[in-house]
């Protein structure tokens, strides 16, 4: 059970990181747009 929980936590972390990079990229793009 603990191993399954660890896998779920890792999946959640990767999803959150992906979402963060997406928002960061869009914010950076907005900054560089004239």
PQR file of N, CA, C, O and H, with PARSE charges and radii, in Angstrom:
ATOM      1  N   UNK A   1       0.840  -1.211   0.000 -0.4000 1.5000
ATOM      2  CA  UNK A   1       0.000   0.000   0.000 -0.0000 2.0000
ATOM      3  C   UNK A   1       0.873   1.259   0.000  0.5500 1.7000
ATOM      4  O   UNK A   1       0.576   2.222  -0.707 -0.5500 1.4000
ATOM      5  N   UNK A   2       1.943   1.250   0.788 -0.4000 1.5000
ATOM      6  CA  UNK A   2       2.807   2.439   0.856 -0.0000 2.0000
ATOM      7  C   UNK A   2       3.424   2.714  -0.516  0.5500 1.7000
ATOM      8  O   UNK A   2       3.500   3.865  -0.945 -0.5500 1.4000
ATOM      9  H   UNK A   2       2.184   0.467   1.362  0.4000 1.0000
ATOM     10  N   UNK A   3       3.868   1.650  -1.207 -0.4000 1.5000
ATOM     11  CA  UNK A   3       4.499   1.834  -2.531 -0.0000 2.0000
ATOM     12  C   UNK A   3       3.512   2.482  -3.504  0.5500 1.7000
ATOM     13  O   UNK A   3       3.880   3.365  -4.278 -0.5500 1.4000
ATOM     14  H   UNK A   3       3.807   0.715  -0.859  0.4000 1.0000
ATOM     15  N   UNK A   4       2.261   2.035  -3.457 -0.4000 1.5000
ATOM     16  CA  UNK A   4       1.242   2.620  -4.345 -0.0000 2.0000
ATOM     17  C   UNK A   4       1.064   4.105  -4.033  0.5500 1.7000
ATOM     18  O   UNK A   4       0.973   4.929  -4.943 -0.5500 1.4000
ATOM     19  H   UNK A   4       1.961   1.317  -2.828  0.4000 1.0000
ATOM     20  N   UNK A   5       1.016   4.436  -2.760 -0.4000 1.5000
ATOM     21  CA  UNK A   5       0.851   5.836  -2.364 -0.0000 2.0000
ATOM     22  C   UNK A   5       2.026   6.665  -2.876  0.5500 1.7000
ATOM     23  O   UNK A   5       1.840   7.780  -3.364 -0.5500 1.4000
ATOM     24  H   UNK A   5       1.090   3.766  -2.021  0.4000 1.0000
ATOM     25  N   UNK A   6       3.232   6.118  -2.764 -0.4000 1.5000
ATOM     26  CA  UNK A   6       4.410   6.851  -3.247 -0.0000 2.0000
ATOM     27  C   UNK A   6       4.292   7.116  -4.739  0.5500 1.7000
ATOM     28  O   UNK A   6       4.592   8.219  -5.196 -0.5500 1.4000
ATOM     29  H   UNK A   6       3.383   5.212  -2.368  0.4000 1.0000
ATOM     30  N   UNK A   7       3.856   6.115  -5.507 -0.4000 1.5000
ATOM     31  CA  UNK A   7       3.708   6.288  -6.955 -0.0000 2.0000
ATOM     32  C   UNK A   7       2.693   7.379  -7.264  0.5500 1.7000
ATOM     33  O   UNK A   7       2.909   8.199  -8.156 -0.5500 1.4000
ATOM     34  H   UNK A   7       3.612   5.220  -5.136  0.4000 1.0000
ATOM     35  N   UNK A   8       1.584   7.388  -6.529 -0.4000 1.5000
ATOM     36  CA  UNK A   8       0.548   8.403  -6.756 -0.0000 2.0000
ATOM     37  C   UNK A   8       1.120   9.790  -6.474  0.5500 1.7000
ATOM     38  O   UNK A   8       0.888  10.729  -7.235 -0.5500 1.4000
ATOM     39  H   UNK A   8       1.408   6.721  -5.804  0.4000 1.0000
ATOM     40  N   UNK A   9       1.868   9.913  -5.380 -0.4000 1.5000
ATOM     41  CA  UNK A   9       2.455  11.220  -5.021 -0.0000 2.0000
ATOM     42  C   UNK A   9       3.392  11.685  -6.132  0.5500 1.7000
ATOM     43  O   UNK A   9       3.364  12.854  -6.519 -0.5500 1.4000
ATOM     44  H   UNK A   9       2.056   9.150  -4.762  0.4000 1.0000
ATOM     45  N   UNK A  10       4.220  10.778  -6.647 -0.4000 1.5000
ATOM     46  CA  UNK A  10       5.149  11.150  -7.725 -0.0000 2.0000
ATOM     47  C   UNK A  10       4.369  11.609  -8.954  0.5500 1.7000
ATOM     48  O   UNK A  10       4.740  12.596  -9.588 -0.5500 1.4000
ATOM     49  H   UNK A  10       4.243   9.829  -6.334  0.4000 1.0000
ATOM     50  N   UNK A  11       3.289  10.903  -9.294 -0.4000 1.5000
ATOM     51  CA  UNK A  11       2.479  11.304 -10.454 -0.0000 2.0000
ATOM     52  C   UNK A  11       1.918  12.691 -10.239  0.5500 1.7000
ATOM     53  O   UNK A  11       1.962  13.525 -11.144 -0.5500 1.4000
ATOM     54  H   UNK A  11       2.987  10.101  -8.778  0.4000 1.0000
ATOM     55  N   UNK A  12       1.386  12.955  -9.043 -0.4000 1.5000
ATOM     56  CA  UNK A  12       0.820  14.268  -8.755 -0.0000 2.0000
ATOM     57  C   UNK A  12       1.890  15.340  -8.890  0.5500 1.7000
ATOM     58  O   UNK A  12       1.640  16.408  -9.448 -0.5500 1.4000
ATOM     59  H   UNK A  12       1.350  12.278  -8.308  0.4000 1.0000
ATOM     60  N   UNK A  13       3.100  15.051  -8.373 -0.4000 1.5000
ATOM     61  CA  UNK A  13       4.186  16.036  -8.459 -0.0000 2.0000
ATOM     62  C   UNK A  13       4.503  16.359  -9.912  0.5500 1.7000
ATOM     63  O   UNK A  13       4.643  17.528 -10.271 -0.5500 1.4000
ATOM     64  H   UNK A  13       3.303  14.183  -7.920  0.4000 1.0000
ATOM     65  N   UNK A  14       4.618  15.324 -10.757 -0.4000 1.5000
ATOM     66  CA  UNK A  14       4.963  15.566 -12.161 -0.0000 2.0000
ATOM     67  C   UNK A  14       3.859  16.374 -12.844  0.5500 1.7000
ATOM     68  O   UNK A  14       4.147  17.262 -13.646 -0.5500 1.4000
ATOM     69  H   UNK A  14       4.505  14.375 -10.466  0.4000 1.0000
ATOM     70  N   UNK A  15       2.603  16.071 -12.530 -0.4000 1.5000
ATOM     71  CA  UNK A  15       1.483  16.814 -13.136 -0.0000 2.0000
ATOM     72  C   UNK A  15       1.565  18.278 -12.710  0.5500 1.7000
ATOM     73  O   UNK A  15       1.432  19.176 -13.542 -0.5500 1.4000
ATOM     74  H   UNK A  15       2.369  15.349 -11.878  0.4000 1.0000
ATOM     75  N   UNK A  16       1.782  18.519 -11.424 -0.4000 1.5000
ATOM     76  CA  UNK A  16       1.859  19.903 -10.921 -0.0000 2.0000
ATOM     77  C   UNK A  16       3.014  20.632 -11.599  0.5500 1.7000
ATOM     78  O   UNK A  16       2.865  21.777 -12.026 -0.5500 1.4000
ATOM     79  H   UNK A  16       1.890  17.790 -10.748  0.4000 1.0000
ATOM     80  N   UNK A  17       4.177  19.962 -11.699 -0.4000 1.5000
ATOM     81  CA  UNK A  17       5.336  20.604 -12.328 -0.0000 2.0000
ATOM     82  C   UNK A  17       5.030  20.961 -13.779  0.5500 1.7000
ATOM     83  O   UNK A  17       5.406  22.033 -14.252 -0.5500 1.4000
ATOM     84  H   UNK A  17       4.299  19.032 -11.352  0.4000 1.0000
ATOM     85  N   UNK A  18       4.342  20.052 -14.488 -0.4000 1.5000
ATOM     86  CA  UNK A  18       3.988  20.323 -15.891 -0.0000 2.0000
ATOM     87  C   UNK A  18       3.087  21.553 -15.969  0.5500 1.7000
ATOM     88  O   UNK A  18       3.291  22.423 -16.816 -0.5500 1.4000
ATOM     89  H   UNK A  18       4.036  19.181 -14.104  0.4000 1.0000
ATOM     90  N   UNK A  19       2.086  21.624 -15.082 -0.4000 1.5000
ATOM     91  CA  UNK A  19       1.168  22.762 -15.100 -0.0000 2.0000
ATOM     92  C   UNK A  19       1.916  24.061 -14.794  0.5500 1.7000
ATOM     93  O   UNK A  19       1.649  25.099 -15.399 -0.5500 1.4000
ATOM     94  H   UNK A  19       1.920  20.918 -14.394  0.4000 1.0000
ATOM     95  N   UNK A  20       2.860  23.989 -13.841 -0.4000 1.5000
ATOM     96  CA  UNK A  20       3.625  25.188 -13.470 -0.0000 2.0000
ATOM     97  C   UNK A  20       4.459  25.656 -14.659  0.5500 1.7000
ATOM     98  O   UNK A  20       4.490  26.849 -14.962 -0.5500 1.4000
ATOM     99  H   UNK A  20       3.076  23.146 -13.350  0.4000 1.0000
ATOM    100  N   UNK A  21       5.136  24.724 -15.336 -0.4000 1.5000
ATOM    101  CA  UNK A  21       5.966  25.124 -16.471 -0.0000 2.0000
ATOM    102  C   UNK A  21       5.096  25.728 -17.566  0.5500 1.7000
ATOM    103  O   UNK A  21       5.510  26.681 -18.227 -0.5500 1.4000
ATOM    104  H   UNK A  21       5.111  23.755 -15.090  0.4000 1.0000
ATOM    105  N   UNK A  22       3.894  25.188 -17.767 -0.4000 1.5000
ATOM    106  CA  UNK A  22       2.987  25.734 -18.776 -0.0000 2.0000
ATOM    107  C   UNK A  22       2.671  27.192 -18.452  0.5500 1.7000
ATOM    108  O   UNK A  22       2.798  28.055 -19.321 -0.5500 1.4000
ATOM    109  H   UNK A  22       3.557  24.415 -17.230  0.4000 1.0000
ATOM    110  N   UNK A  23       2.261  27.481 -17.215 -0.4000 1.5000
ATOM    111  CA  UNK A  23       1.891  28.846 -16.839 -0.0000 2.0000
ATOM    112  C   UNK A  23       3.117  29.757 -16.902  0.5500 1.7000
ATOM    113  O   UNK A  23       3.014  30.900 -17.348 -0.5500 1.4000
ATOM    114  H   UNK A  23       2.158  26.780 -16.509  0.4000 1.0000
ATOM    115  N   UNK A  24       4.279  29.260 -16.458 -0.4000 1.5000
ATOM    116  CA  UNK A  24       5.492  30.067 -16.512 -0.0000 2.0000
ATOM    117  C   UNK A  24       5.816  30.433 -17.954  0.5500 1.7000
ATOM    118  O   UNK A  24       6.164  31.577 -18.245 -0.5500 1.4000
ATOM    119  H   UNK A  24       4.363  28.332 -16.096  0.4000 1.0000
ATOM    120  N   UNK A  25       5.702  29.460 -18.858 -0.4000 1.5000
ATOM    121  CA  UNK A  25       6.018  29.719 -20.273 -0.0000 2.0000
ATOM    122  C   UNK A  25       5.088  30.784 -20.831  0.5500 1.7000
ATOM    123  O   UNK A  25       5.538  31.699 -21.522 -0.5500 1.4000
ATOM    124  H   UNK A  25       5.419  28.530 -18.622  0.4000 1.0000
ATOM    125  N   UNK A  26       3.806  30.678 -20.541 -0.4000 1.5000
ATOM    126  CA  UNK A  26       2.859  31.652 -21.080 -0.0000 2.0000
ATOM    127  C   UNK A  26       3.160  33.040 -20.505  0.5500 1.7000
ATOM    128  O   UNK A  26       3.075  34.037 -21.221 -0.5500 1.4000
ATOM    129  H   UNK A  26       3.441  29.935 -19.980  0.4000 1.0000
ATOM    130  N   UNK A  27       3.509  33.105 -19.221 -0.4000 1.5000
ATOM    131  CA  UNK A  27       3.838  34.400 -18.618 -0.0000 2.0000
ATOM    132  C   UNK A  27       5.081  34.989 -19.265  0.5500 1.7000
ATOM    133  O   UNK A  27       5.135  36.187 -19.541 -0.5500 1.4000
ATOM    134  H   UNK A  27       3.577  32.295 -18.639  0.4000 1.0000
ATOM    135  N   UNK A  28       6.084  34.143 -19.507 -0.4000 1.5000
ATOM    136  CA  UNK A  28       7.322  34.611 -20.136 -0.0000 2.0000
ATOM    137  C   UNK A  28       7.019  35.104 -21.549  0.5500 1.7000
ATOM    138  O   UNK A  28       7.538  36.137 -21.972 -0.5500 1.4000
ATOM    139  H   UNK A  28       6.040  33.170 -19.282  0.4000 1.0000
ATOM    140  N   UNK A  29       6.173  34.361 -22.286 -0.4000 1.5000
ATOM    141  CA  UNK A  29       5.810  34.770 -23.647 -0.0000 2.0000
ATOM    142  C   UNK A  29       5.142  36.145 -23.629  0.5500 1.7000
ATOM    143  O   UNK A  29       5.405  36.986 -24.488 -0.5500 1.4000
ATOM    144  H   UNK A  29       5.752  33.521 -21.942  0.4000 1.0000
ATOM    145  N   UNK A  30       4.279  36.358 -22.645 -0.4000 1.5000
ATOM    146  CA  UNK A  30       3.586  37.650 -22.538 -0.0000 2.0000
ATOM    147  C   UNK A  30       4.617  38.760 -22.298  0.5500 1.7000
ATOM    148  O   UNK A  30       4.510  39.844 -22.871 -0.5500 1.4000
ATOM    149  H   UNK A  30       4.065  35.674 -21.947  0.4000 1.0000
ATOM    150  N   UNK A  31       5.608  38.487 -21.455 -0.4000 1.5000
ATOM    151  CA  UNK A  31       6.628  39.498 -21.169 -0.0000 2.0000
ATOM    152  C   UNK A  31       7.407  39.870 -22.428  0.5500 1.7000
ATOM    153  O   UNK A  31       7.737  41.038 -22.633 -0.5500 1.4000
ATOM    154  H   UNK A  31       5.695  37.606 -20.990  0.4000 1.0000
ATOM    155  N   UNK A  32       7.704  38.875 -23.273 -0.4000 1.5000
ATOM    156  CA  UNK A  32       8.528  39.136 -24.457 -0.0000 2.0000
ATOM    157  C   UNK A  32       7.713  39.690 -25.628  0.5500 1.7000
ATOM    158  O   UNK A  32       8.284  40.186 -26.599 -0.5500 1.4000
ATOM    159  H   UNK A  32       7.436  37.926 -23.106  0.4000 1.0000
ATOM    160  N   UNK A  33       6.389  39.609 -25.543 -0.4000 1.5000
ATOM    161  CA  UNK A  33       5.573  40.165 -26.639 -0.0000 2.0000
ATOM    162  C   UNK A  33       5.624  41.684 -26.584  0.5500 1.7000
ATOM    163  O   UNK A  33       5.531  42.263 -25.501 -0.5500 1.4000
ATOM    164  H   UNK A  33       5.924  39.207 -24.754  0.4000 1.0000
ATOM    165  N   UNK A  34       5.770  42.336 -27.723 -0.4000 1.5000
ATOM    166  CA  UNK A  34       5.846  43.807 -27.736 -0.0000 2.0000
ATOM    167  C   UNK A  34       4.504  44.477 -27.409  0.5500 1.7000
ATOM    168  O   UNK A  34       4.417  45.705 -27.383 -0.5500 1.4000
ATOM    169  H   UNK A  34       5.846  41.866 -28.602  0.4000 1.0000
TER
END
